[in-house]
């Protein structure tokens, strides 16, 4: 007779039969938590729901001006090739053709996972541009990590990303591959622009994805659940 908190991280799969989706919508807890307003609206579960956004440890994921910047475009994706349907590896190939790139993530035949979180942070700190090509992800965690490290980001405009990125202010955003490549080339050629977008990106994380907010929101949710115990 304990209250149930249900946390849904993913999105409904396009193509599910209506009956199947309705069945999943009824598999709810007493409190239903989503990681973004976008995913909350996509599910429209039959029960009370709330949104608790991810948080980023900004003491670890932080800029370091002493690190030499490499003229490279960084992407951080696991199983990039096999998850083309949601990570858009084929689009990434077209966008970055001929550009200096670095991919971090466990993808057979393409890239390896970083050996530690600290090593991953150094890649963020030493790159000049971050590229996200996802087409189906409520909030790409790597995008938030890159922003926290002050790395200027170029990204697709899908799911909740348009609620995070203000185009031309804290990043560049488009679903046109030619435009995405042009933004990358523009950033690679303009250090001042990289600095200004990177600073604004980090401010976004500090304001909207802080650990303090995350912990506070979860504590409120647990308090609500405790109040349901009879």
C-alpha positions as CSV (number, residue, x, y, z in Angstrom):
1,X,0.0,0.0,0.0
2,X,2.9,2.3,-0.7
3,X,2.4,5.3,-3.1
4,X,4.1,4.8,-6.5
5,X,6.2,7.4,-8.2
6,X,6.6,6.6,-11.9
7,X,9.4,8.3,-13.9
8,X,9.2,8.2,-17.7
9,X,12.4,9.0,-19.5
10,X,11.5,8.1,-23.1
11,X,8.9,9.2,-25.7
12,X,6.1,7.1,-27.2
13,X,7.2,5.2,-30.2
14,X,5.8,6.5,-33.5
15,X,3.7,3.8,-35.1
16,X,2.4,2.2,-31.9
17,X,-1.3,1.2,-32.3
18,X,-3.7,3.5,-30.5
19,X,-4.8,0.6,-28.3
20,X,-1.2,-0.1,-27.2
21,X,-0.5,3.6,-26.5
22,X,-3.7,3.9,-24.4
23,X,-2.7,0.8,-22.5
24,X,0.7,2.4,-21.6
25,X,-1.0,5.6,-20.6
26,X,-2.9,3.7,-18.0
27,X,0.2,2.2,-16.5
28,X,0.7,5.1,-14.1
29,X,1.8,5.8,-10.6
30,X,0.2,8.0,-7.9
31,X,2.7,10.6,-9.1
32,X,4.0,10.6,-12.7
33,X,7.3,12.4,-13.4
34,X,8.6,13.4,-16.8
35,X,12.0,14.9,-17.8
36,X,10.5,17.6,-20.0
37,X,7.3,19.4,-20.8
38,X,7.5,18.0,-24.3
39,X,7.5,14.4,-23.1
40,X,4.8,15.2,-20.6
41,X,2.6,16.4,-23.4
42,X,3.5,13.6,-25.7
43,X,2.4,11.0,-23.2
44,X,-0.7,12.7,-21.7
45,X,-1.0,10.0,-19.1
46,X,-4.2,9.4,-17.2
47,X,-3.1,10.7,-13.9
48,X,-1.4,13.5,-12.0
49,X,2.0,14.4,-13.5
50,X,4.9,16.8,-13.1
51,X,8.1,17.8,-14.8
52,X,11.6,17.5,-13.2
53,X,14.3,18.5,-15.7
54,X,17.7,16.9,-15.7
55,X,20.5,18.5,-13.8
56,X,24.2,19.0,-14.7
57,X,27.0,19.1,-12.1
58,X,28.4,22.4,-13.2
59,X,31.4,22.2,-10.9
60,X,32.6,19.2,-13.0
61,X,31.2,20.2,-16.3
62,X,32.8,23.6,-16.5
63,X,34.8,25.7,-18.9
64,X,38.6,25.8,-18.6
65,X,40.3,28.7,-20.5
66,X,43.7,27.1,-19.9
67,X,42.9,24.2,-22.2
68,X,44.1,24.6,-25.7
69,X,41.1,24.6,-28.1
70,X,41.3,22.1,-31.1
71,X,39.7,23.2,-34.4
72,X,37.3,20.3,-34.2
73,X,33.5,19.6,-34.1
74,X,32.6,17.3,-31.2
75,X,29.7,14.9,-31.0
76,X,29.0,12.6,-28.1
77,X,26.7,9.6,-28.9
78,X,26.6,5.9,-28.0
79,X,25.7,3.3,-30.7
80,X,25.5,6.2,-33.2
81,X,25.3,4.1,-36.4
82,X,22.7,1.5,-35.2
83,X,20.6,4.3,-33.7
84,X,20.4,6.3,-36.9
85,X,16.6,6.5,-36.6
86,X,16.9,8.7,-33.5
87,X,20.5,10.0,-33.4
88,X,20.6,10.8,-37.2
89,X,24.1,9.4,-38.0
90,X,23.4,9.7,-41.7
91,X,22.6,13.3,-41.3
92,X,25.7,13.9,-39.2
93,X,27.8,12.4,-42.0
94,X,26.4,14.8,-44.6
95,X,26.7,17.8,-42.3
96,X,30.3,17.2,-41.3
97,X,31.8,15.9,-44.5
98,X,35.3,17.3,-44.9
99,X,35.2,19.0,-41.5
100,X,37.5,18.1,-38.5
101,X,35.4,16.0,-36.2
102,X,35.7,14.0,-33.0
103,X,33.1,11.5,-31.9
104,X,33.0,10.1,-28.3
105,X,30.8,7.1,-27.5
106,X,30.7,3.4,-27.8
107,X,30.0,2.9,-31.5
108,X,31.5,-0.1,-33.3
109,X,33.7,0.9,-36.2
110,X,33.5,4.6,-35.4
111,X,34.3,5.7,-31.9
112,X,35.1,4.7,-28.3
113,X,33.6,5.7,-25.0
114,X,35.8,8.0,-22.9
115,X,37.7,6.2,-20.1
116,X,36.4,8.6,-17.5
117,X,34.0,11.5,-16.9
118,X,37.0,13.7,-16.5
119,X,38.3,12.7,-19.9
120,X,34.9,13.5,-21.4
121,X,34.9,16.9,-19.8
122,X,38.4,17.6,-21.3
123,X,37.0,16.8,-24.8
124,X,34.2,19.3,-24.2
125,X,36.7,21.9,-23.0
126,X,39.2,21.5,-25.8
127,X,36.7,21.4,-28.7
128,X,35.5,24.5,-30.6
129,X,32.0,23.4,-31.6
130,X,29.5,20.8,-30.4
131,X,27.1,19.2,-32.9
132,X,23.9,17.4,-31.9
133,X,21.9,15.8,-34.7
134,X,19.3,13.9,-32.7
135,X,15.8,13.7,-34.1
136,X,14.1,11.9,-31.2
137,X,15.3,12.7,-27.7
138,X,13.3,14.7,-25.1
139,X,16.5,16.3,-23.9
140,X,19.9,15.1,-25.2
141,X,22.1,14.9,-22.1
142,X,25.3,15.5,-24.1
143,X,24.0,18.8,-25.4
144,X,23.4,20.0,-21.8
145,X,26.9,18.8,-20.8
146,X,28.5,20.7,-23.7
147,X,26.5,23.8,-22.8
148,X,27.7,23.6,-19.2
149,X,31.3,23.5,-20.4
150,X,30.8,26.7,-22.4
151,X,31.1,24.9,-25.7
152,X,29.0,26.6,-28.4
153,X,26.4,24.2,-29.8
154,X,24.9,23.6,-33.2
155,X,21.8,21.4,-33.0
156,X,18.7,20.1,-34.6
157,X,15.4,21.7,-33.5
158,X,13.4,18.7,-32.2
159,X,11.5,17.8,-29.1
160,X,12.3,20.1,-26.2
161,X,15.4,21.6,-27.7
162,X,13.7,24.7,-29.0
163,X,12.7,25.4,-25.3
164,X,16.4,25.3,-24.3
165,X,18.2,26.9,-27.2
166,X,17.5,30.5,-28.2
167,X,18.8,30.7,-31.7
168,X,21.8,33.0,-32.1
169,X,21.9,33.7,-28.4
170,X,23.0,30.5,-26.6
171,X,23.5,28.3,-29.7
172,X,22.5,27.7,-33.3
173,X,19.5,25.6,-34.2
174,X,17.9,24.3,-37.4
175,X,16.5,21.2,-39.1
176,X,18.1,22.2,-42.4
177,X,21.4,20.3,-42.9
178,X,22.9,23.1,-45.1
179,X,22.2,25.7,-42.4
180,X,23.6,23.5,-39.7
181,X,26.9,23.1,-41.6
182,X,27.0,26.9,-42.3
183,X,26.6,27.6,-38.5
184,X,29.5,25.2,-37.8
185,X,31.7,26.9,-40.3
186,X,30.8,30.3,-39.0
187,X,31.7,29.3,-35.4
188,X,35.0,27.6,-36.5
189,X,36.0,30.9,-38.1
190,X,34.9,33.3,-35.3
191,X,36.5,33.0,-31.9
192,X,34.5,35.9,-30.4
193,X,31.2,34.3,-31.5
194,X,32.3,31.0,-30.0
195,X,33.0,32.7,-26.6
196,X,29.7,34.7,-26.5
197,X,27.5,31.7,-27.4
198,X,29.5,29.5,-25.0
199,X,29.0,31.9,-22.1
200,X,25.3,32.2,-22.8
201,X,25.0,28.4,-23.0
202,X,26.5,27.9,-19.6
203,X,24.2,30.5,-18.1
204,X,21.3,28.6,-19.4
205,X,22.4,25.5,-17.6
206,X,23.2,27.4,-14.4
207,X,19.7,28.9,-14.4
208,X,17.5,26.1,-15.7
209,X,19.3,22.8,-15.0
210,X,21.1,23.3,-11.7
211,X,21.5,20.5,-9.1
212,X,19.8,22.7,-6.5
213,X,16.6,22.9,-8.5
214,X,16.8,19.2,-9.3
215,X,17.1,18.2,-5.7
216,X,14.5,20.6,-4.5
217,X,11.9,19.4,-7.1
218,X,12.6,15.7,-6.2
219,X,12.3,16.5,-2.5
220,X,8.9,18.1,-3.1
221,X,7.8,15.1,-5.0
222,X,8.9,12.7,-2.3
223,X,7.1,14.9,0.3
224,X,3.9,14.7,-1.7
225,X,4.3,10.9,-1.9
226,X,4.9,10.6,1.9
227,X,1.7,12.6,2.4
228,X,-0.3,9.8,0.6
229,X,0.7,7.1,3.0
230,X,-2.2,6.0,5.1
